[in-house]
Every structure is written in structure tokens, then in C-alpha cells.
Amino acid sequence: MAVRIAGINIPDEKRIEIALSYIYGMGRSRSNKILEKLGIDPNIRANKISSDELNRLRSEIESEYTLEGELKRQKMMNIKRLKDIGSYRGTRHSKGLPVRGQRTKTNNRTVRGNKRATMGSGRRSVEKK
């Protein structure tokens, strides 16, 4: 039986504490907090959870937290708002550069993508006389 919460199939053989973190917007600390609140053992495997516990868990997660598509949409709208008002952070987002004040002379490969543009790359060969 595949456990499905918030539109995501949760892996069966993992502990429920870890399996919940497969949902976008749900990490270990949040999953532990929910399991503690509902009185569910975090060490139980996802496929061993009873249907009653599963229904309580599903209703708690889907009613109390913003997850998955709604969270992604919210995030996109926040970035769009920053771009529309023309803030510094918005322009950095649109240019694809680091937003939070990191240096850019070196060490910004993560944001820009791994473009290793060295001194001679992209240069045309010297024409013969």
C-alpha cells in the first residue's frame, strides 16, 4: 500500500520521520513536531503505520501547513513582487546572480551555473598575416 500525503507518494520502507521530508516544504524538524503532536512513533516504517494514524497525519498536514504546489506558487509570487517593484533583490533574481550579498568575483558557481569562464575561453584564434 503506497502512502500518499499532500499529493506525494511517500517511500514505504523509510521511517515515517524521514519519509515525510519527501514532501516539499516539510523537513525533519517539522515532521518530528507533527509526529510528537499526534503521538505517533517517529521510528515506525511508513508502510507499518495504521490507517487511523495515517488519516490523522494526513488531515493535520494538509490543514495546518502550506506545502508542495501552493508553497512553490507563493515563493514564485514573492520573487515576482520583488522584480515588479524594482528592488535590488528583484534585479539580482532576474539577472541570475546571488541575492543575499555574497561575493561574485569568485565562488558564485551555484547561482550562475557552473560556467568556468577562464581567461582564454571563447577567444578567436589570431588571424595569420
C-alpha positions as CSV (number, residue, x, y, z in Angstrom):
1,M,0.0,0.0,0.0
2,A,1.6,3.3,-1.1
3,V,1.2,6.0,1.5
4,R,0.0,9.3,-0.2
5,I,0.1,12.6,1.7
6,A,-0.3,16.1,0.1
7,G,-0.3,14.5,-3.4
8,I,3.1,12.8,-2.9
9,N,3.8,9.1,-2.7
10,I,5.9,8.6,0.4
11,P,8.5,5.8,0.3
12,D,7.3,2.7,2.1
13,E,10.5,1.3,3.7
14,K,11.7,4.5,5.3
15,R,11.0,5.7,8.8
16,I,7.9,8.0,8.9
17,E,10.1,10.8,10.2
18,I,12.3,10.6,7.1
19,A,9.6,9.7,4.7
20,L,7.6,12.9,5.5
21,S,10.6,15.0,4.4
22,Y,10.0,13.9,0.8
23,I,7.1,16.4,0.7
24,Y,8.3,19.9,-0.5
25,G,8.2,22.3,2.4
26,M,8.5,19.6,5.1
27,G,11.8,18.9,6.8
28,R,12.9,16.8,9.7
29,S,12.2,19.2,12.4
30,R,8.6,19.9,11.2
31,S,7.9,16.2,10.7
32,N,9.1,15.5,14.2
33,K,7.0,18.3,15.6
34,I,3.9,16.9,13.9
35,L,4.5,13.3,14.9
36,E,5.1,14.4,18.5
37,K,1.8,16.4,18.5
38,L,-0.1,13.4,17.1
39,G,1.6,10.9,19.4
40,I,3.0,8.8,16.5
41,D,6.3,7.0,16.9
42,P,8.9,8.6,14.5
43,N,10.7,5.2,14.2
44,I,7.8,3.3,12.7
45,R,8.1,2.5,9.0
46,A,5.8,4.3,6.6
47,N,4.1,1.0,5.4
48,K,3.5,-0.1,9.0
49,I,1.5,2.9,10.0
50,S,-2.1,2.2,10.9
51,S,-4.9,3.7,8.7
52,D,-6.2,5.7,11.7
53,E,-2.8,7.3,12.3
54,L,-2.4,7.9,8.6
55,N,-5.7,9.7,8.4
56,R,-4.9,11.9,11.4
57,L,-1.4,12.7,10.0
58,R,-2.9,13.5,6.5
59,S,-5.6,15.8,7.9
60,E,-3.1,17.6,10.2
61,I,-0.5,18.2,7.4
62,E,-3.0,19.3,4.8
63,S,-5.0,21.6,7.0
64,E,-2.2,23.3,9.0
65,Y,0.7,23.7,6.6
66,T,1.4,25.3,3.2
67,L,3.2,22.6,1.2
68,E,4.1,21.5,-2.4
69,G,2.4,23.4,-5.2
70,E,0.9,26.2,-3.1
71,L,4.3,26.8,-1.4
72,K,6.1,26.9,-4.7
73,R,3.5,29.3,-6.1
74,Q,3.9,31.5,-3.1
75,K,7.6,31.6,-3.5
76,M,7.3,32.5,-7.2
77,M,4.9,35.3,-6.4
78,N,7.3,36.7,-3.8
79,I,10.1,36.8,-6.3
80,K,7.8,38.3,-9.0
81,R,6.8,41.0,-6.5
82,L,10.4,41.9,-5.8
83,K,11.1,42.1,-9.6
84,D,8.0,44.2,-10.2
85,I,8.8,46.8,-7.6
86,G,12.4,47.0,-8.9
87,S,14.2,46.3,-5.7
88,Y,17.8,45.3,-5.6
89,R,16.9,41.7,-4.6
90,G,14.5,41.6,-7.6
91,T,17.1,42.7,-10.1
92,R,19.6,40.2,-8.7
93,H,17.0,37.4,-9.1
94,S,16.3,38.4,-12.7
95,K,20.0,38.6,-13.6
96,G,20.6,35.2,-12.0
97,L,23.2,36.4,-9.5
98,P,23.5,35.9,-5.7
99,V,20.8,37.8,-3.9
100,R,22.0,37.9,-0.3
101,G,25.2,39.9,-0.5
102,Q,27.7,37.1,-1.4
103,R,30.8,38.0,-3.3
104,T,30.8,37.5,-7.0
105,K,34.4,37.8,-8.1
106,T,34.7,34.1,-7.1
107,N,32.5,31.5,-5.5
108,N,29.1,32.1,-7.1
109,R,29.0,29.0,-9.3
110,T,25.9,27.7,-7.6
111,V,23.7,30.5,-8.6
112,R,25.1,31.2,-12.1
113,G,25.5,27.6,-13.0
114,N,28.9,26.0,-13.4
115,K,30.3,28.4,-16.1
116,R,34.0,28.0,-15.8
117,A,34.9,31.0,-18.0
118,T,38.7,31.3,-17.8
119,M,40.9,33.9,-19.4
120,G,41.3,32.4,-22.9
121,S,38.0,30.7,-23.3
122,G,35.7,31.9,-26.1
123,R,38.6,33.8,-27.8
124,R,39.0,33.7,-31.5
125,S,42.3,32.4,-32.8
126,V,44.7,35.1,-34.0
127,E,44.5,35.6,-37.8
128,K,47.6,34.9,-39.8
129,K,49.4,37.9,-41.5
